[in-house]
Amino acid sequence: MKKLLILSGVTVAALAAFFWFAPAVWFSLPLPGAAQVHVVIPSGVNADQVADILVEKKLVDSKFKYLLYARLNRAAQQPKAGEYDFLHGTSYAQLVRILARGPTRQELTMRIIEGWIITDVEELLKKAGVDVRLSDFLAERFEQEFEFLRGLPKGTTLEGYLFPDTYRVWADELPDGLLRRQLQEFQLKTVEFAEPAKEQQRSFGDVVILASIIEKEAQHDEDRAIIAGIFMNRLKIGMALQSDATLNYVIQSGRSRLTNEELKNESPYNTYKYRGLPPGPICNPGQASLEAALHPAATDYWYFLTDAEGKAYFARTLEEHGRNRIKAFGY
């Protein structure tokens, strides 16, 4: 009789423990309309720390119960870092299963336009929830991976080398994932540029700077090589490039043509005031501008302008350039 009572007591205790433990651990389901809870699991945490987070978020009702289940299911010992959205009422077993599998990765499509500057890329990243200053991502940070970045002056940004294209990237890898994809694409598109540039006694960096100016100055692909040829003609004789685009990179006026007062600016990007190329690229050029900069047309033109519709007018003399101005602008 005594043994029977003991067995009955053990059975009752076991059943009580089961009903205390099992429903929340295995059988709990979120109710219709259950609140969603955002949870961030830091890198390197263990089951004990995860239990604290889940208790704080009221996703589990007992740290002891969660750790007891963690001893039964080793998957709970290997939570993956990341961001999760759980519903109130989710069972411990389902929580552990999701945490062991890791967060669902969000893939984004990000389109970078030819001629964008790094602040334009920053705005695109901000829309994706990543607020960064890309001017802090310097070339030396990536120079071990990308040879074309080596030798650039210390403190140089990635302006000019972030190849414009449409990219599919993981949201949790931004911004580095996007930047590396752009640099990889730039490397792929310019892999054969170094030797021709060397034969022309030009540095690879100078080709990129010129390409960035062409990108901003030309609106049609058929004009790019001619505009490149005009700039090369001027560089060869030490004539100022006189590009509004280079100074606009600094002052960001938003206008294609600058005022006389703006043209007095002392910036080294003022190619009316200072001869030669500006200190660095003024945007991120596309393939057509890069090709035009490397292979400029042999031309006897020295001047050009574009009208409001993007039509280019080329001239051999200053007088012809003046006539083109009247055709384009009426004065």
JOJO-V286509 format. One record per helix or strand. SS is the DSSP state (@ for helix, = for strand). FROM is the first residue (numbers start at 1). TO is the last residue. Records with the same first field share a line. If there is no record, write none. Layout:
SS=FROM-TO ; FROM-TO
This chain:
@=2-27 ; 47-56 ; 63-72 ; 74-77 ; 92-101 ; 118-127 ; 134-136 ; 139-141 ; 147-149 ; 171-173 ; 176-189 ; 193-199 ; 204-217 ; 221-237 ; 244-251 ; 262-264 ; 287-294 ; 318-329
==36-41 ; 82-87 ; 107-111 ; 138-138 ; 157-157 ; 166-170 ; 303-306 ; 312-315
